[in-house]
Amino acid sequence: MPIQVCNGATLACTCGLAPGSLAVLPLRRVLTSGQPAATVMDHQPFVNVQPFGLCISPANPAVAAATAAALGVLTPQPCLPVTPAPWVPGASTVLVGGEPALDNGGTLNCIWGGVVSVVVPGQVTHLVP
């Protein structure tokens, strides 16, 4: 059964070279294991989704420019995640503040081609049916 994701969860991006974290603001006033519970709407870059170190996606303009300047040698650049759409699929049976809860099976797409996933949900006691 999936696990509820909360503030402090560890995230990974397929184009990032370091783990990132999820920051969930306590706006909905719902806690799980003492931390704010995440929803599919917690996808805002730099507010909710923290950078993943360096980015290696050739679709990222900074990486493409640095790679071109290095004569085609892939040159990672600082990660600047752009995640305009909510997490998918979310837990449709559990609502947190009127939004579907985020479980550890959710993914988030970055416009530079990376796929963000949950590595550690931040807590392990509350499950999402």
C-alpha positions in Angstrom: 0.0 0.0 0.0 1.3 3.5 -0.8 2.8 5.7 1.8 1.6 9.3 2.4 4.3 11.9 1.4 5.0 14.8 3.7 7.3 17.8 4.3 11.0 16.8 4.2 10.5 13.9 1.7 13.6 13.1 -0.4 13.1 13.4 -4.2 15.2 12.3 -7.2 15.2 13.5 -10.8 16.3 11.4 -13.7 18.3 14.4 -15.0 19.6 15.7 -11.7 22.9 14.6 -10.1 21.9 15.1 -6.5 18.8 14.3 -4.4 16.3 17.1 -3.8 13.7 17.6 -1.1 10.0 18.4 -0.9 8.9 21.4 1.2 5.2 21.3 2.1 3.8 24.6 3.5 1.4 24.1 6.4 -1.4 25.8 4.5 -3.9 22.9 4.6 -3.4 22.3 8.4 -3.2 18.5 7.9 -0.3 16.6 9.5 1.0 13.2 9.0 3.6 12.0 11.5 3.9 15.5 12.8 4.7 17.0 9.4 2.5 18.8 6.8 0.9 16.3 4.5 1.7 16.7 0.7 -0.9 16.9 -2.1 -0.5 16.6 -5.9 -0.6 20.5 -5.9 2.8 20.7 -4.1 4.7 21.0 -7.3 6.0 24.6 -7.4 9.7 24.9 -8.2 11.8 26.4 -5.4 8.7 26.6 -3.1 7.9 22.9 -2.9 10.5 21.2 -5.2 14.1 22.0 -4.4 16.9 21.8 -7.1 18.7 18.6 -7.8 22.3 19.8 -7.8 23.4 19.8 -11.5 21.2 19.1 -14.5 22.4 16.9 -17.4 19.3 17.3 -19.7 20.3 18.5 -23.1 16.8 20.1 -23.4 17.8 22.5 -20.6 19.0 25.7 -22.4 21.8 26.3 -19.9 23.1 22.7 -20.4 22.8 23.0 -24.2 24.7 26.2 -24.3 27.5 25.0 -22.0 27.7 21.7 -24.0 28.0 23.6 -27.3 30.7 25.9 -25.8 32.6 22.7 -24.8 32.5 21.4 -28.4 29.8 18.8 -27.7 31.1 17.5 -24.4 28.1 17.3 -22.0 28.5 20.0 -19.4 26.1 19.9 -16.5 24.7 23.1 -15.2 22.9 24.1 -12.0 19.4 22.6 -11.8 16.5 25.0 -12.1 13.5 22.8 -12.0 10.4 23.8 -14.0 7.4 21.7 -13.0 4.2 23.4 -14.1 1.8 20.5 -13.8 0.7 18.6 -10.6 2.1 15.3 -9.4 0.4 12.2 -11.0 -1.5 10.1 -10.3 -2.1 11.1 -6.7 -4.4 9.3 -4.3 -7.9 10.0 -5.5 -9.5 8.3 -2.5 -7.8 10.5 0.1 -8.2 14.3 0.0 -6.0 16.7 2.0 -7.5 20.2 2.1 -9.7 19.3 -0.9 -6.8 18.1 -3.1 -5.7 14.4 -3.8 -3.0 13.3 -1.3 0.5 12.6 -2.7 1.7 9.1 -2.2 5.2 7.7 -2.7 4.2 6.4 -6.2 3.6 9.8 -7.6 5.8 11.4 -10.3 6.4 14.9 -11.5 7.6 16.0 -15.0 10.1 18.8 -15.5 9.8 20.6 -18.8 13.6 19.9 -19.4 12.7 16.2 -19.7 13.4 15.0 -16.2 11.0 12.8 -14.2 10.9 13.5 -10.4 10.0 10.7 -8.1 9.8 10.2 -4.3 12.7 8.3 -2.8 11.9 8.7 0.9 8.3 9.8 1.7 9.3 11.7 4.8 7.4 9.4 7.2 6.5 5.7 7.1 3.5 5.2 9.5 0.6 6.6 7.5 -0.5 4.7 4.4 -2.8 5.9 1.6 -5.5 3.4 0.5 
